[in-house]
Amino acid sequence: MKIIHWTYSFQLLPNKEQEILLNKHFGSVRYIYNYFLNERKEQYQQDNESDSYYIQAAHLTQLKKQEATKWLKEINSQTLQFSLRSLDTAYVNFYRGNAQFPQFKSKHKKNTFTVPQYTKVIGNKIYFPKFKKGIKINIHRDIKGKIGKFTISKTPTGKYFVSILTKQEINPFKKTGKLVGIDLGIKDFVVTSDGIKYKNNRYTKQYEQKLAIAQQHLSRKKKGSNGFEKQKHKVAKIHEKTINTRQDTLHKVSNEIVKNYDIICLEDLNIKGMIKNHRLAKHIVDASWGTFVRFVEYKADWNDKQVVKVGRFYPSSKTCNSCGYINQDLKLSDRKWTCPKCSIILDRDFNASLNILLEGLKILSSAGTVENKGGEKVRL
């Protein structure tokens, strides 16, 4: 058994009164975040330093007592404090070089707020401060483990969701003794060293025409009119469909790979650098390699599996997995090539996945963390 943090996501079904209060929470959290972000920026420009979380938390208490902002009392106090904590975390990540400078929040994007304590689920309702009567929830699976914080969100399509963080015990996947190299691509999303290929469904391209037509209709509407809002909702639904179908595939493929293999070798891709290529940027973003790798990593950690990242400068596609010859003249359009040294015909992506596996095993061997016992044979 292993203890992990697991998040459940369910759709909320609030009544009109609850919708109004939820929207007040979204607006107030956004206001507090932007207010204190602006305060920090002004302080830094003047004095090259800004207030800490604790000073701003005390300022927040005074802010709720002022006549102009007394409406903040309608909002769960811990939710407002959590917004300040999020701002402080964003600053820390920026100063450590792990993130960009914090940006002001917009009401036109996804709205969220977090309830850190006093949360519970009873029957088909969730309860937290300011919502004593409970909000109906569409529970489609059992919630296991100890319930922690709630994160409430509203999508651009007007749907409300709650993410419930739990702490629970799981049974990790059984060990298989198998190891695999993975090549991520555009033609095929994933190619494994076993020769298995996972199709790239190109979700953006699937809905591209439908989205273009919807956006054309939106451009003809008068901004702020009922027709504009209705058409804006239709555009948002297409984006939502694209995101949901892509996420579903990423979870299914990552889950299957982690379940079937104990050691997973893949490339440490420089995705930010790759999307500067304007011809491939849209396809790379659509494939969501970064999200896929993140899914594989946390699922492998949950199930005591091992992920090995091969250096981004390793020429996995250009190297012959049979003799080690490096084809410096290989182009991106060359899907197959013949090795001049050993005359073997190589499939570009399958060859890359074999090389990634071999290089990953070298990394593990040099670190002294693996013994290849009883695993599948690797072609050398």
Secondary structure as UniProt FT lines:
FT   STRAND          2..13
FT   HELIX           16..47
FT   HELIX           53..63
FT   TURN            64..65
FT   HELIX           67..74
FT   HELIX           77..95
FT   TURN            96..97
FT   TURN            107..108
FT   STRAND          111..115
FT   STRAND          120..122
FT   TURN            123..124
FT   STRAND          125..128
FT   TURN            129..130
FT   STRAND          131..138
FT   STRAND          146..154
FT   TURN            156..157
FT   STRAND          160..170
FT   STRAND          179..184
FT   STRAND          188..192
FT   TURN            193..194
FT   STRAND          197..199
FT   HELIX           203..206
FT   HELIX           208..219
FT   TURN            223..224
FT   HELIX           226..260
FT   STRAND          263..267
FT   HELIX           271..274
FT   TURN            275..276
FT   TURN            278..280
FT   HELIX           281..287
FT   HELIX           289..302
FT   TURN            303..304
FT   STRAND          306..310
FT   TURN            312..313
FT   TURN            316..318
FT   TURN            321..323
FT   TURN            328..329
FT   TURN            332..333
FT   STRAND          336..338
FT   TURN            340..342
FT   STRAND          345..347
FT   HELIX           348..367
//
